[in-house]
Amino acid sequence: MLRAGVEGLRSGAANAGLPDPVALAVTILTSDDTAPPHILPKRVATAVKAGCGGIVCAAADVHEARQYAPRLRIVVPGLRLAGAPIHDQARAATPREALDAGADLLVIGRTVTQAEDPPAAAAALIAGLSA
């Protein structure tokens, strides 16, 4: 199923005259704190076998995922500012923690969009990344 998605994505891009997109496979949701340890390597291997160019995983999984597939792009969601509510993100991290872990791309949403003062939250986020 994943391979079909990758092939369909590439075919659609080619038909539209666009460059090859990077298909991402989700490993373990950042809201899932019950996944057994053997799941991450299996899902990373499946992503590689299917031809994905990247994975989505929690900051806590980045180092291990890189051991299995060092060339994949790693996208990290579930990011929150230190002390901010984590909502449903059982495996949340700060943007700085995600970058320090080796993330290539960060998904930042509610920590800014649902903040009491979104511009201040965005400024705090940028300041935390610059440190």
ChimeraX commands (.cxc) that place a marker at each C-alpha (Angstrom):
marker #1 position 0.00,0.00,0.00 radius 0.5
marker #1 position 2.80,2.41,0.87 radius 0.5
marker #1 position 4.67,1.60,-2.34 radius 0.5
marker #1 position 1.48,2.26,-4.34 radius 0.5
marker #1 position 1.17,5.64,-2.66 radius 0.5
marker #1 position 4.78,6.52,-3.49 radius 0.5
marker #1 position 4.33,5.43,-7.11 radius 0.5
marker #1 position 1.06,7.33,-7.43 radius 0.5
marker #1 position 2.58,10.47,-5.97 radius 0.5
marker #1 position 5.53,10.31,-8.38 radius 0.5
marker #1 position 3.28,9.54,-11.35 radius 0.5
marker #1 position 0.96,12.43,-10.53 radius 0.5
marker #1 position 3.88,14.83,-10.21 radius 0.5
marker #1 position 5.39,13.63,-13.48 radius 0.5
marker #1 position 2.04,14.00,-15.27 radius 0.5
marker #1 position 1.81,17.55,-13.97 radius 0.5
marker #1 position 5.36,18.35,-15.09 radius 0.5
marker #1 position 6.59,18.65,-11.51 radius 0.5
marker #1 position 9.78,17.27,-10.00 radius 0.5
marker #1 position 9.69,14.08,-7.93 radius 0.5
marker #1 position 8.09,14.82,-4.55 radius 0.5
marker #1 position 9.35,13.29,-1.32 radius 0.5
marker #1 position 6.90,10.73,0.01 radius 0.5
marker #1 position 6.81,10.49,3.79 radius 0.5
marker #1 position 5.86,7.47,5.88 radius 0.5
marker #1 position 4.57,7.89,9.42 radius 0.5
marker #1 position 6.37,5.66,11.91 radius 0.5
marker #1 position 4.78,6.04,15.34 radius 0.5
marker #1 position 2.35,8.83,16.15 radius 0.5
marker #1 position 3.57,11.36,18.69 radius 0.5
marker #1 position 0.31,10.76,20.54 radius 0.5
marker #1 position 1.12,7.04,20.92 radius 0.5
marker #1 position 3.15,6.22,24.01 radius 0.5
marker #1 position 2.24,2.53,23.96 radius 0.5
marker #1 position 3.96,1.31,20.77 radius 0.5
marker #1 position 6.37,-1.56,21.46 radius 0.5
marker #1 position 10.07,-0.89,20.72 radius 0.5
marker #1 position 10.22,-3.27,17.73 radius 0.5
marker #1 position 7.74,-1.17,15.73 radius 0.5
marker #1 position 10.05,1.73,14.83 radius 0.5
marker #1 position 12.72,-0.29,12.98 radius 0.5
marker #1 position 10.04,-2.26,11.11 radius 0.5
marker #1 position 8.27,0.88,9.97 radius 0.5
marker #1 position 11.49,2.60,8.93 radius 0.5
marker #1 position 12.47,-0.48,6.92 radius 0.5
marker #1 position 9.03,-0.55,5.29 radius 0.5
marker #1 position 9.38,3.13,4.33 radius 0.5
marker #1 position 12.76,2.47,2.71 radius 0.5
marker #1 position 11.50,-0.62,0.89 radius 0.5
marker #1 position 8.48,1.31,-0.41 radius 0.5
marker #1 position 10.70,4.06,-1.81 radius 0.5
marker #1 position 9.80,6.82,0.61 radius 0.5
marker #1 position 12.22,9.70,0.83 radius 0.5
marker #1 position 11.45,10.45,4.44 radius 0.5
marker #1 position 9.63,9.57,7.60 radius 0.5
marker #1 position 7.59,11.33,10.24 radius 0.5
marker #1 position 8.57,10.47,13.79 radius 0.5
marker #1 position 8.83,11.86,17.30 radius 0.5
marker #1 position 11.98,13.71,18.32 radius 0.5
marker #1 position 12.76,10.86,20.71 radius 0.5
marker #1 position 12.91,8.45,17.74 radius 0.5
marker #1 position 15.14,10.49,15.42 radius 0.5
marker #1 position 18.50,9.08,16.52 radius 0.5
marker #1 position 17.34,5.47,16.29 radius 0.5
marker #1 position 15.60,6.04,12.95 radius 0.5
marker #1 position 18.81,7.53,11.52 radius 0.5
marker #1 position 20.64,4.33,12.48 radius 0.5
marker #1 position 18.31,2.34,10.23 radius 0.5
marker #1 position 18.04,4.79,7.34 radius 0.5
marker #1 position 20.60,7.60,7.46 radius 0.5
marker #1 position 19.56,9.11,4.10 radius 0.5
marker #1 position 15.86,9.58,4.84 radius 0.5
marker #1 position 14.57,13.05,5.60 radius 0.5
marker #1 position 13.11,13.17,9.07 radius 0.5
marker #1 position 10.09,15.31,9.86 radius 0.5
marker #1 position 9.19,15.84,13.52 radius 0.5
marker #1 position 5.71,16.91,14.67 radius 0.5
marker #1 position 4.34,17.18,18.21 radius 0.5
marker #1 position 6.50,20.17,19.06 radius 0.5
marker #1 position 5.74,22.49,21.93 radius 0.5
marker #1 position 7.47,25.37,23.65 radius 0.5
marker #1 position 8.90,24.49,27.04 radius 0.5
marker #1 position 6.11,24.67,29.61 radius 0.5
marker #1 position 3.34,24.87,27.00 radius 0.5
marker #1 position 0.40,22.45,27.13 radius 0.5
marker #1 position 1.17,19.23,25.27 radius 0.5
marker #1 position -2.49,18.52,24.41 radius 0.5
marker #1 position -2.70,15.00,22.96 radius 0.5
marker #1 position 1.03,14.72,22.27 radius 0.5
marker #1 position 2.27,12.01,24.64 radius 0.5
marker #1 position 5.75,12.22,23.12 radius 0.5
marker #1 position 6.15,15.97,22.67 radius 0.5
marker #1 position 9.45,17.80,22.48 radius 0.5
marker #1 position 10.62,21.36,22.05 radius 0.5
marker #1 position 11.72,22.52,18.60 radius 0.5
marker #1 position 15.29,22.84,19.92 radius 0.5
marker #1 position 15.21,19.23,21.17 radius 0.5
marker #1 position 14.01,18.07,17.76 radius 0.5
marker #1 position 16.79,19.91,15.95 radius 0.5
marker #1 position 19.38,18.69,18.44 radius 0.5
marker #1 position 18.15,15.14,17.82 radius 0.5
marker #1 position 18.79,15.60,14.10 radius 0.5
marker #1 position 15.41,16.48,12.63 radius 0.5
marker #1 position 15.46,17.86,9.10 radius 0.5
marker #1 position 12.03,19.51,9.19 radius 0.5
marker #1 position 9.83,20.64,12.06 radius 0.5
marker #1 position 6.04,20.66,12.14 radius 0.5
marker #1 position 4.93,23.53,14.33 radius 0.5
marker #1 position 1.24,24.15,14.78 radius 0.5
marker #1 position -0.74,24.43,17.98 radius 0.5
marker #1 position 2.16,25.72,20.04 radius 0.5
marker #1 position 1.77,28.92,18.01 radius 0.5
marker #1 position -1.75,28.83,16.55 radius 0.5
marker #1 position -3.46,28.07,19.85 radius 0.5
marker #1 position -1.23,30.22,22.03 radius 0.5
marker #1 position -2.82,33.06,23.95 radius 0.5
marker #1 position -0.53,35.42,22.02 radius 0.5
marker #1 position 0.48,33.73,18.73 radius 0.5
marker #1 position 3.00,36.43,17.65 radius 0.5
marker #1 position 4.74,36.20,21.04 radius 0.5
marker #1 position 4.74,32.39,20.85 radius 0.5
marker #1 position 6.28,32.52,17.37 radius 0.5
marker #1 position 8.93,34.97,18.58 radius 0.5
marker #1 position 9.72,32.71,21.56 radius 0.5
marker #1 position 9.97,29.75,19.25 radius 0.5
marker #1 position 12.41,31.54,16.95 radius 0.5
marker #1 position 14.46,32.75,19.93 radius 0.5
marker #1 position 14.64,29.17,21.22 radius 0.5
marker #1 position 15.90,27.92,17.88 radius 0.5
marker #1 position 18.57,30.59,17.71 radius 0.5
marker #1 position 20.00,29.69,21.11 radius 0.5
marker link #1:1,2 radius 0.2
marker link #1:2,3 radius 0.2
marker link #1:3,4 radius 0.2
marker link #1:4,5 radius 0.2
marker link #1:5,6 radius 0.2
marker link #1:6,7 radius 0.2
marker link #1:7,8 radius 0.2
marker link #1:8,9 radius 0.2
marker link #1:9,10 radius 0.2
marker link #1:10,11 radius 0.2
marker link #1:11,12 radius 0.2
marker link #1:12,13 radius 0.2
marker link #1:13,14 radius 0.2
marker link #1:14,15 radius 0.2
marker link #1:15,16 radius 0.2
marker link #1:16,17 radius 0.2
marker link #1:17,18 radius 0.2
marker link #1:18,19 radius 0.2
marker link #1:19,20 radius 0.2
marker link #1:20,21 radius 0.2
marker link #1:21,22 radius 0.2
marker link #1:22,23 radius 0.2
marker link #1:23,24 radius 0.2
marker link #1:24,25 radius 0.2
marker link #1:25,26 radius 0.2
marker link #1:26,27 radius 0.2
marker link #1:27,28 radius 0.2
marker link #1:28,29 radius 0.2
marker link #1:29,30 radius 0.2
marker link #1:30,31 radius 0.2
marker link #1:31,32 radius 0.2
marker link #1:32,33 radius 0.2
marker link #1:33,34 radius 0.2
marker link #1:34,35 radius 0.2
marker link #1:35,36 radius 0.2
marker link #1:36,37 radius 0.2
marker link #1:37,38 radius 0.2
marker link #1:38,39 radius 0.2
marker link #1:39,40 radius 0.2
marker link #1:40,41 radius 0.2
marker link #1:41,42 radius 0.2
marker link #1:42,43 radius 0.2
marker link #1:43,44 radius 0.2
marker link #1:44,45 radius 0.2
marker link #1:45,46 radius 0.2
marker link #1:46,47 radius 0.2
marker link #1:47,48 radius 0.2
marker link #1:48,49 radius 0.2
marker link #1:49,50 radius 0.2
marker link #1:50,51 radius 0.2
marker link #1:51,52 radius 0.2
marker link #1:52,53 radius 0.2
marker link #1:53,54 radius 0.2
marker link #1:54,55 radius 0.2
marker link #1:55,56 radius 0.2
marker link #1:56,57 radius 0.2
marker link #1:57,58 radius 0.2
marker link #1:58,59 radius 0.2
marker link #1:59,60 radius 0.2
marker link #1:60,61 radius 0.2
marker link #1:61,62 radius 0.2
marker link #1:62,63 radius 0.2
marker link #1:63,64 radius 0.2
marker link #1:64,65 radius 0.2
marker link #1:65,66 radius 0.2
marker link #1:66,67 radius 0.2
marker link #1:67,68 radius 0.2
marker link #1:68,69 radius 0.2
marker link #1:69,70 radius 0.2
marker link #1:70,71 radius 0.2
marker link #1:71,72 radius 0.2
marker link #1:72,73 radius 0.2
marker link #1:73,74 radius 0.2
marker link #1:74,75 radius 0.2
marker link #1:75,76 radius 0.2
marker link #1:76,77 radius 0.2
marker link #1:77,78 radius 0.2
marker link #1:78,79 radius 0.2
marker link #1:79,80 radius 0.2
marker link #1:80,81 radius 0.2
marker link #1:81,82 radius 0.2
marker link #1:82,83 radius 0.2
marker link #1:83,84 radius 0.2
marker link #1:84,85 radius 0.2
marker link #1:85,86 radius 0.2
marker link #1:86,87 radius 0.2
marker link #1:87,88 radius 0.2
marker link #1:88,89 radius 0.2
marker link #1:89,90 radius 0.2
marker link #1:90,91 radius 0.2
marker link #1:91,92 radius 0.2
marker link #1:92,93 radius 0.2
marker link #1:93,94 radius 0.2
marker link #1:94,95 radius 0.2
marker link #1:95,96 radius 0.2
marker link #1:96,97 radius 0.2
marker link #1:97,98 radius 0.2
marker link #1:98,99 radius 0.2
marker link #1:99,100 radius 0.2
marker link #1:100,101 radius 0.2
marker link #1:101,102 radius 0.2
marker link #1:102,103 radius 0.2
marker link #1:103,104 radius 0.2
marker link #1:104,105 radius 0.2
marker link #1:105,106 radius 0.2
marker link #1:106,107 radius 0.2
marker link #1:107,108 radius 0.2
marker link #1:108,109 radius 0.2
marker link #1:109,110 radius 0.2
marker link #1:110,111 radius 0.2
marker link #1:111,112 radius 0.2
marker link #1:112,113 radius 0.2
marker link #1:113,114 radius 0.2
marker link #1:114,115 radius 0.2
marker link #1:115,116 radius 0.2
marker link #1:116,117 radius 0.2
marker link #1:117,118 radius 0.2
marker link #1:118,119 radius 0.2
marker link #1:119,120 radius 0.2
marker link #1:120,121 radius 0.2
marker link #1:121,122 radius 0.2
marker link #1:122,123 radius 0.2
marker link #1:123,124 radius 0.2
marker link #1:124,125 radius 0.2
marker link #1:125,126 radius 0.2
marker link #1:126,127 radius 0.2
marker link #1:127,128 radius 0.2
marker link #1:128,129 radius 0.2
marker link #1:129,130 radius 0.2
marker link #1:130,131 radius 0.2
view
